[in-house]
Structures are given as C-alpha cells and as structure tokens.
Amino acid sequence: MAIIVGDIATSRDAERIAKFDVPTIQINTSGTCHLPVKMVSESIIDIDLDSIDLLFIENVGNLVCPTAEDLGEAHKIGVFN
C-alpha cells in the first residue's frame, strides 16, 4: 500500500501516516481546494507501483470540491466525520 496525501498548506497528515512505515507522498496545492491531476501524475513517479497492490489518493480535506476531479482512479470513497 502507498498513499498520496493532498493538503492546501501542511504536511501533518502525511507525517502521521509515515510513522506507520507506509510509503507516503505529500502534495501541497498552495490554496487549491482539490488535487490537480498534473500534481498527482508528477508525484506518482516517486512510488514503485510494481511493489504495491493499493494506492490511496487523499484529496484536500474539505467538502467544497473533494471528489469532482478525475485522477484516473478505479473507485472514489467519501469519508465524512
């Protein structure tokens, strides 16, 4: 498993996940409320896709537009807290 973490400005979520020895890539969008596909495609080259079975892409953590962008994913999962 590996995770791409999206955030507007911080790396807190990625730091928390990385403590569990999960390969983690941080993307900061600098204020954009979603992960642009270009940022995801540029970051995915840092992951050895042949060595993982599951890649999670965590979008920016707000409810404004978190699932509208097509990132090439097989499934979308919304988690509400």
C-alpha positions as CSV (number, residue, x, y, z in Angstrom):
1,M,0.0,0.0,0.0
2,A,1.1,3.6,-0.6
3,I,-0.6,6.9,-0.1
4,I,-0.6,10.3,-1.8
5,V,-1.7,12.9,0.6
6,G,-3.2,16.2,-0.5
7,D,-3.3,19.4,1.6
8,I,-3.6,23.1,1.0
9,A,-0.5,24.0,3.1
10,T,0.7,21.5,5.7
11,S,2.1,18.0,5.8
12,R,0.6,16.9,9.1
13,D,-1.5,14.0,7.7
14,A,1.5,12.7,5.7
15,E,3.7,12.9,8.8
16,R,1.1,10.9,10.8
17,I,0.8,8.2,8.2
18,A,4.5,7.9,7.5
19,K,5.0,6.9,11.2
20,F,3.5,3.5,10.2
21,D,6.2,2.9,7.6
22,V,3.7,3.4,4.7
23,P,5.2,4.9,1.6
24,T,3.7,8.4,1.6
25,I,3.9,11.3,-0.9
26,Q,2.8,14.8,0.2
27,I,1.2,17.2,-2.3
28,N,0.6,20.8,-1.3
29,T,-1.8,22.6,-3.5
30,S,-1.0,26.2,-2.2
31,G,-4.6,27.0,-1.7
32,T,-6.4,25.0,-4.4
33,C,-9.3,23.0,-3.0
34,H,-8.6,19.9,-5.0
35,L,-5.7,17.8,-6.3
36,P,-5.0,18.7,-9.9
37,V,-4.3,15.6,-12.0
38,K,-0.9,17.1,-13.1
39,M,0.3,17.2,-9.4
40,V,-0.8,13.6,-8.9
41,S,0.9,12.4,-12.1
42,E,4.1,14.2,-11.2
43,S,4.1,12.7,-7.7
44,I,3.2,9.2,-8.7
45,I,6.6,8.7,-10.3
46,D,8.2,8.6,-6.8
47,I,6.2,5.4,-6.0
48,D,7.3,1.9,-7.0
49,L,3.9,0.9,-8.4
50,D,5.1,-2.7,-9.1
51,S,5.7,-3.2,-5.3
52,I,2.2,-2.1,-4.2
53,D,-1.3,-3.5,-4.6
54,L,-3.2,-0.5,-3.4
55,L,-2.7,3.2,-3.9
56,F,-4.8,5.7,-1.9
57,I,-5.1,9.3,-3.0
58,E,-6.3,11.5,-0.2
59,N,-7.7,14.7,-1.7
60,V,-7.6,18.1,0.0
61,G,-9.6,17.7,3.3
62,N,-12.6,20.0,2.7
63,L,-16.1,19.4,1.3
64,V,-16.0,22.1,-1.3
65,C,-14.8,20.0,-4.2
66,P,-13.0,16.9,-3.0
67,T,-14.4,14.3,-5.4
68,A,-15.1,16.3,-8.6
69,E,-11.6,15.9,-10.2
70,D,-10.9,12.8,-12.3
71,L,-7.5,11.4,-11.1
72,G,-7.6,8.2,-13.1
73,E,-8.8,6.3,-10.0
74,A,-10.7,3.0,-10.1
75,H,-13.0,4.0,-7.2
76,K,-13.9,7.1,-5.2
77,I,-14.6,6.8,-1.5
78,G,-16.0,9.7,0.6
79,V,-15.4,9.7,4.3
80,F,-17.4,12.1,6.5
81,N,-16.6,12.7,10.1
